[in-house]
Amino acid sequence: MSHLKTLARVCGLSLLGLAVQAQTGFAYTITTVDPDYIGFGSISLDAGQVVWSDFDDTWTLNRFSEGQSEVIKSTENSLMDTHQFNGEIFWTEAFRSNPKELFVHAGSEMMLTQSGAEKAAFTYDGDTAAWFERVNGAYELFFYNGAEVQQLTQGSSFFPATQSGEFLQLDNGLVTFQAFADGANSVFLWNGSEVVRLSPAGVPATMPDIENGVVVWLQEDAQGVEEVYQYHNGVTAQLTFDGSALEKTDTQIAEGVVSWEVLTDSTSTNSELWILRDGQPQRLTNTMASGGRAQFDAGKIIWTEGEGGVASRIVENVDGETSVVHVGENPIGLKADGGFLVWREGLFPNSPAILLASPEDDVEPPAQSVNAGAEHSSTQVTVDGSLTIVASDWNAVDWTPSSLKFGITTTDGRPLNGVTVIDESGNAVALSDWWRVVSQAFTGEARYITIETTEVRELSVQWWTE
């Protein structure tokens, strides 16, 4: 168990001004990122960093990282379609009734589009983006390749589904999208040189997704029943043959796994979540709640469940085993990345909160500095389970040492038995007697040790170089 979670559970602390909920048996520590989210904006997640837009008199673009929140931008313009990649932050901005334009912030703000034309259905992949833009009355496909904006299509005869979300997907420069043509919704692919139709003309096909050149979507079969189809290397194949009259939705392919949902009633609020595993359909749940697509992250499948269409819990499936991650009031808009989860939670008329779930193994414990003074100065510490010690201030070191020493002394009248020190390489040293020295290589950078105890201990920690 992390020291952060131990503190939250035992002491009820509010760390960095943020609420920390400790939930017994769950593998995450949950932090309130924004307790009063209005809910009109969009939220993105890149590992543990959250970026979101919000509106309260003015629009703000906000970032939460390493326990701290900051406002990146405040404006009267609407801010939407947020995305992150390697520290770069993307969003769209529109002033009142004017069309959206695409922006990026990478140390400073840069406007990527300035056409003034109507734009819709922004989607991202890494530091690239794709969208539809109206040109001479028709919607054309545009692409930002990380350096410049390109118009991919000319004189389009189709009418794309211009809503955001599942209608336009981007992967490694390939773009798949849903558009209306020849009397029905159809699925198309920009293959790097031209747009090709993947679904037969006149046959309803919707909700495409793409990963590593593989496209999946929903399409009616010869009996008019929705089934899942796949396109790869010029070959189209039907993946499901269940013949169910129930409506399917939210086709995805992620981490090589194909998934879809089946609506279980006419209200479109409850659904079953299915995946294709080893070529065989497998149902993961029949109580999936509305309010977000299933997420795939590092071998985990995560989704929201509830009764009556209202989400009440977040669950994850790992190696075929499903467990509850979080129980809350209508958790929706779930996103997963790098082992972290983010979502909105709360019911009207109260403003929802934005919550971040951090895996316990990735939560850094608070570190106590021991070398703010001269060498051999003592720092008194209280260790209740676990405490990380850091030495990082080398102003007093005017030569190039080879090793950094941590000296640990008992000050509570008891020997060091039951005290363990773990270095940055994971090596554990069980202490005994009244005084012990633990050595680390001196690198000129911050060095850490973690002291673990079986009970509350009062200790003194010194440092010196050799």
Secondary structure, DSSP 8 states (H G I E B T S, - for coil): --HHHHHHHHH---BTTB-EE--TT-SEEEEEEETT--SSS-EEEETTEEEEEEESSSEEEEEEETTEEEEEEEESSEEEEEEEETTEEEEEEE-TTS--EEEEESSSEEE-------EEEEEEETTEEEEEEEETTEEEEEEE-SS-EEE--SS--SEE--SSSTTEEEETTEEEEEEEETTEEEEEEE-SSSEEE-S-TTS-EEEEEEETTEEEEEEE-TTS-EEEEEEETTEEEE-------S-EEEEEEETTEEEEEEE-STTS-EEEEEEEETTEEEEEEEEEESSS--EEETTEEEEEEEETTEEEEEEEEETTEEEEEEE-SS-EEEEEETTEEEEEE--TTS--EEEEEEEGGG----EEE--SSSTT--EEEEESSEEEEEE---TT--S--SEEEEEEEE-SSS-STTEEEEETT--EEE--SSEEEEEEE--SS-EEEEEEESS-EEEEEEEEE-
